[in-house]
Amino acid sequence: MNTINPTPPFPLLLETDGSYSEVRPKNGTDFQLKELYSHLNCELIEIARSQASGSVGAARRNYILIIDEEGKLKSKPHNPIASEWYSSPTDIIVGPAILCHSDYLR
């Protein structure tokens, strides 16, 4: 599995196959909903924050995962990198996800 910087300096699109790539908002500052729907192939988005605690959780405090709200209902595949970042003992992330600083979503 690929590893990523848990607090990347630019938004990353995390794919379910373990690959990832940089994505930037078209306006240069923050994502618009239509862009997110296109990147994630969805109609509704959900914001997920890391469930990590201690110093890891503190480092990730200002970062978010943007995911498909209906990903599990649509049976999208498990996203191992996004799930690892999310760090929940009882939940996983499915489908593509965007990992970014919260300033990229207004």
Secondary structure, DSSP 8 states (H G I E B T S, - for coil): -----SS-SS-EEE-TTS-EEE---TTSS---HHHHHHHHT-SSEEEE-----HHHHHHTTTEEEEEETTTTTTT--B-HHHHHHHT-SS---BS-EEEEEGGG--
